[in-house]
Amino acid sequence: MTFQKWRGAAAGAATLVVLGAVVWFVGVPVSEWAVGPQGPDLSRVDRLAAVNNVRSGLLTGLSTVVGLVVAGFGVRRYFLDRDKQRLEEDKHLVGQFDAAWGRLASEDPVIRANALRTLFRLMTDSERDRPLVLRSVCDLLRQRSTNQDGAVQQGPDITAALDALRERRRRDEPDPLNLADIHLPAADLEGAGLRGARFGSKSVLISAKLSGSDLRDAVLTNANLTGADLRKAALGGATLDGATLTSAVLIGADAAGTLLAGASLRGADLSGADLRGADLRRAVLREAKLDQTTLTGADLTDADLIGTDLSTTIGLTREAVTAAVTDKATALPPALRG
């Protein structure tokens, strides 16, 4: 430590000596050389005045150069310190990530839950690690939502994973969430950003809370959403062909352009929902509530509307009704009666 102090002092002294020498050299010899020797047309007083003017200009210029050099070193030091700080932060984050991922393999669901909460916090701080953390969250949901006997699991780790999906900041993901064949009855995903998510044909979301969620372009083919709460959910462009939505609540849902071919919507509440351009071929809509539901351009070919009250629907055409399966108990809008 003493050696380092002496080395620093020696470097400072050498810098002062060099700087003094440069100032003397610029202020004395260079100034006189710039003015030149005293001639017959230049008095001693005038020469001294000229030398002083040149010296003043040179010293001012030297001060400016020194200031710029010092500022340059300061800027360089700032960026070096910032890079060093970033490296230290990255090292710290990597350590925390490694520890959290190691705990995900634990057999204790509480330890896994704490690991997921750590990953969620780190994901919030490190945007570039977001895709990797989300893949880990989805992996856990797929692997841990059922046990080897097929029984549904709802431990604290599942709750922590659902919290991460629900509470993360919404943005377009570079890769769709892989939630294939998850079994999450009564899952709380209210308001979650699930755009483009892939749920697979064996997914079970019975009585799931999905109100206000973003499910645009999601793939839920043959998924079981019996009794799910989808009120005011965004379903535009989603694929729900063959899905079971019996008794589901889709009040005010935006399902324009949604694929619902062969889906079961028996007893579902679609009041105020927007189904413009939706594919409802062969869909079962018996006992469904369609109060103020928009069906403009919807394809109802072979849709089961037996006994369904369509009297307050919006945009329904005679051609669409003719293509569907109806009976005398089917209540049509006033403009289509008779």
GULONU-523001 format. One record per residue (C-alpha): residue in one letter; x, y negated, z. Coordinates in steps of 0.001 Angstrom, whole numbers, plus 500000, padded with zeros to 6 digits. Layout:
<nodes>
AXYZ...
</nodes>
This chain:
<nodes>
M500000500000500000T502904497654500872F504564498412497552Q501371497494495688K501147494183497579W504761493319496740R504198494304493114G501138492057492950A503015489148494526A505922489596492105A503546489642489138G501868486448490385A505207484697490867A506384485753487418T503163484448485903L503641481073487613V507265480845486418V506304481674482847L503395479247482915G505641476492484349A508236477129481664V505615476943478916V504218473679480313W507711472156480553F508606473349477059V505431471943475523G505504468764477599V509160467832477121P511092469269474163V508128469906471869S506706466409472461E510000464748471689W510571466925468616A507100466032467357V507815462271467599G511340462567466237P514475460574467089Q514309456910467899G514819454902464722P515492451213463999D511778450563463422L510712452170466703S511546450603470059R512229452701473118V508965451626474701D506973452548471584R508733455914471357L507985456700474991A504338455770474386A504237458023471297V505863460876473211N503340460476476043N500441460532473561V501742463680471886R502473465268475263S498954464494476465G497429466043473331L499624469133473506L498937469683477199T495201469255476623G495345471788473799L497439474138475965S494914473817478804T492137474689476385V494013477743475102V494787478887478640G491149478405479610L490002480486476649V492508483207477464V491395483287481103A487751483370480019G488548486188477602F490165488203480371G487159487486482575V484738488701479927R486860491778479323R486938492491483064Y483162492083483237F482562494656480516L485133497026482005D483472496767485413R480047497243483871D481186500342481968K482750501680485134Q479520501071487024R477549502852484307L479904505815484447E479496505988488206E475711505775487877D475688508450485177K477862510676487347H475471510167490248L472408510881488069V473979514010486605G474672515279490102Q471083514671491174F469710516230487985D471851519335488430A470758519709492037A467072519240491176W467171521706488281G468878524233490513R466043523950493032L463447524607490318A464541528256490331S463678528604494017E460955531049495065D459637528478497528P456930526320495869V457627523465498301I461276523317497215R460190523375493582A457722520559494272N460436518384495832A462712519124492871L460001517995490464R459443514773492398T463174514092492248L463206514714488505F460212512421488044R461975509596489897L465157510124487894M463156510255484653T461658506878485531D465152505430486049S466754507144483046E464578506884479937R466952508960477816D466430511958480124R462643511742479856P462195514418477126L464342516921479017V462465516373482286L459087516662480562R460127519962479007S461042521234482471V457675520092483845C455809521869481039D457933524990481463L457015525181485124L453310524701484397R453349527471481818Q455315529889483955R453923529171487403S450220528461486803T449543532232486837N451293535102488572Q452152538496487145D448658539806487939G447040536918486085A445791535219489248V445689531437489108Q448274529622491218Q447692526115492586G450682525524494825P452406522221495667D454782522650492714I451826522749490294T450394519635491940A453744517843491643A454002518786487952L450481517506487254D451303514291489120A454350513815486883L452269514205483712R449538511931485004E451647509145486497R454429508802483932R454394505742481701R452462506298478496R454423506197475282D454763508217472100E456787511333472824P459405512468470281D458234516061470804P454689517206471648L454155518537475157N454197522332475147L451371523390477473A450523526596475653D448192528977477483I448302527207480840H445741528218483477L444839525088485410P441207525111486526A440220521871488282A443545520312487254D443727516576487973L444934514972484740E442718511918484889G444077509176482637A447059511292481590G448903510655478326L448581513982476504R448598512821472924G449632515588470544A449992518144473349R449862521810472324F447641523802474686G447269527067472798S444311529398472392K444399530900475887S444527527689477886V442092527490480787L441054524018481933I437741524863483553S436364521865485501A439557519929484767K439572516188485461L440469514601482137S438443511403482228G440181508532480457S442961510817479256D444627510430475871L444159513698473978R444399512296470483D445831514829468023A446062517428470810V445622521096469866L443066522877472062T441891525593469691N439817528200471591A440698526574474918N438290526977477844L437100523554479015T433881524654480656G432588521909482935A435587519660482238D435237515929482873L436188514196479612R434239511008479998K435798508116478066A438621510388476935A440367509656473623L439925512749471428G440376511275467961G442016513790465633A442140516502468312T441644520133467315L438997521835469448D437880524493466987G436326527395468863A436809525673472212T434376526282475065L432972522983476298T429849524340477939S428436521812480436A431418519534479847V430986515786480402L431984513685477405I430078510509478227G431528507622476205A434287509793474767D435960508686471539A435847511868469446A435813510321465985G437301512757463491T437659515496466102L437634519106464882L434947520995466797A434069523741464323G432622526714466137A432948525000469523S430428525663472277L428934522394473547R425892523963475112G424601521783477920A427414519269477415D426704515591478103L427705513611474999S425773510463475881G427322507435474212A430101509504472671D431499508584469261L431463511624466967R431774509798463664G433245512066461037A433604514935463505D433661518502462228L430774520217464040R430237523104461672R428803526136463497A429084524286466790V426549525156469470L424744522053470740R421721523619472420E420588521707475521A423316519138474933K422589515523475894L423018513299472849D421582510004474092Q422999507160471933T425593509540470489T427056508352467183L426961511080464516T427644508995461426G429377511168458822A429592514166461165D429509517577459467L426682519567461095T426647522465458648D425218525518460462A425450523704463792D423017525137466368L420637522288467248I417709524443468305G415686522611470944T418185519720471042D416953516164471586L418371514039468752S415799511274469049T418235508532470153T421301509552468169I422935506997465871G423831507525462221L422128510903461810T420956511570458241R418338513882456835E421040515708454861A422984516427458042V419850517711459796T418954519885456815A422401521496456885A422054522315460605V420043525028462330T416960523488463938D413461524482465038K410207522788465920A411528521916469369T414402519881467888A413539516212468461L414598514019465535P415082510242465406P411885508322464446A413238507523460960L413644511226460160R410311512486461446G407591513636459118
</nodes>
